[in-house]
Amino acid sequence: MQISPSIQNLVKKDVVTFFHGINGNNYQLNDEIQFDIQPHQYYLPSFSLITVNSSSNDLIINKVEDVYKIKEGFKKPKENRRTKITKSRPYDADKVEIKNTSESLNNSQQNESNQSETKFIEIPCSEAKPKNAKVKPQKVVEKKNFVLKIVANENLARILTSKINKPNSEYLFFSIGLSFFLVDYNSKPKTTLSCICFNEAFPVCHDVNLITKDISSVDVVIGFNTGDIILYNPISGKYIRYNRNGCLNASSCTSIKWIPGSENEFIAAFNNGIVMVFDKDKEDSMPFTPPAVPNNYNNYFSYKFLSSSNPNQWWKVSEKKITALSFSPDFDHIAITSLDGTLKIINYSSNQLCDIYHSYFGGLLCVDWSPDGKFIVTGGQDDLVSIWAFRGNIVARCQGHSSWINSIMFDKYNSIGRCYRFGSVGEDAKILLWEFSVNTIRRPRSKSFRKSKLEVDKTIVSVDHKVLPRSEVSNVIPLVSKNIYDSAICELDIRENMIITCCNSGIIKVWDQE
């Protein structure tokens, strides 16, 4: 299999390379990144684009050199059973292709022809232990290694060192199939820096710690369909494993986030409606007995552990799959959606359930907060985007998709004052761009709406908002609707001057704002 990028002509007659934005902010297809790996039917691809501010710092340089024990590039090790040098086929299941539009095709082909063939090296898998782990942890016998192999670019150290003194360096993290990639997004053509492959566990979700990131170290937490979680540094190749073989929760991990502002804690949601908070410096509790949920349990139950092992917190949020987590801009609240059709707002510091909102029908699949924290948007199986006022009621329903909505995100760069913009993508292979203003949305004056509003004003916590009929809720239509893929779209990221999308087939498209 070929890991080194190859440049091919993307443009075909039936491929969309342009779509109109809002108020003249049009978008042109600039890059298409395709990982020639067969994605899983249920465990879909996922990506993150992270910017690292680099500076001239001896500590960083020393850290880069210390990781690889060299000053420039990898030294070629001798062939042995554990380490081998490979050129274009380091393993048999993965391939990376960077496809560019016709405008930059000639330049890209010329750059590629001037470059020598990228070489990769397989490095020994190195599982570490948490800082506060016991000296003699309980051994778990496994039939197969969790990690199959880790492959790194031969010139990784040289590439990282060259980024020092540059204002911004962008890295693309991408999971597909049984593999997780780190790609140098700024390079032309784009360069794969490292890849970790797993034996039988599919990476489902991941998140990058924005507090601890630097040019030589990135903390990434990855959740798997087996329930396992790893803390992985794609630069050094070291990883720490949590919830090993589902010892804390045997259900699939569905969403994972670092606690904002924290270097150590992250929160993970699972297919069985459980949410747990982990500390990266603690090991798993062995054996672990989940808290007993009281008989009067209704929608939410939380429990804090005062121990030296994981988990720190254990929440029972739903009887069905948790689909998405999102922290408020002030980090005080977390929004949780699930297949039971509810959006639940929880005060993270007090662990109190504040609000419960319900979809029109079906499960909710995605959620995001407005930049000022006043509104929340959700998308789900009812083909509708719903706009909710934080600690209020539903503001509007947005009708435009013809199938389930998989990802939604506010445009924080163009949401000004009381005018908000956001985008959504879904199973209909469309991207929709929306805009709403608090002043222009019609507020229904029905009895049920007024009653629910009074309840919200008088009640501080645990408000269960009623589902309002369509006749009592404003309807918002999209300003932009464009079919940009041949298959369902699973992820959306809106940046200051670009939009990034990914489909179920594993094709990432980068749309630059003109």
Secondary structure as UniProt FT lines:
FT   STRAND          7..9
FT   TURN            13..14
FT   STRAND          18..19
FT   TURN            23..24
FT   STRAND          27..35
FT   STRAND          46..52
FT   HELIX           58..68
FT   STRAND          85..86
FT   STRAND          96..100
FT   HELIX           102..114
FT   STRAND          120..123
FT   STRAND          126..127
FT   TURN            131..132
FT   STRAND          147..153
FT   TURN            154..155
FT   HELIX           156..162
FT   TURN            163..165
FT   STRAND          169..176
FT   TURN            177..178
FT   STRAND          179..184
FT   STRAND          191..198
FT   STRAND          203..208
FT   TURN            210..212
FT   TURN            215..216
FT   STRAND          220..224
FT   TURN            225..226
FT   STRAND          229..232
FT   TURN            234..236
FT   STRAND          238..242
FT   HELIX           244..246
FT   STRAND          253..258
FT   TURN            260..261
FT   STRAND          265..270
FT   TURN            271..272
FT   STRAND          274..279
FT   TURN            280..281
FT   TURN            295..296
FT   STRAND          301..304
FT   STRAND          313..316
FT   STRAND          322..327
FT   TURN            329..330
FT   STRAND          333..338
FT   TURN            339..340
FT   STRAND          342..347
FT   TURN            348..351
FT   STRAND          352..358
FT   STRAND          364..369
FT   TURN            371..372
FT   STRAND          375..380
FT   TURN            381..382
FT   STRAND          384..389
FT   TURN            390..391
FT   STRAND          394..399
FT   STRAND          405..410
FT   TURN            412..414
FT   TURN            417..418
FT   STRAND          419..426
FT   TURN            427..428
FT   STRAND          430..437
FT   TURN            438..440
FT   HELIX           447..458
FT   STRAND          463..464
FT   HELIX           470..472
FT   STRAND          474..476
FT   STRAND          480..483
FT   STRAND          489..494
FT   STRAND          498..503
FT   TURN            504..505
FT   STRAND          507..513
//
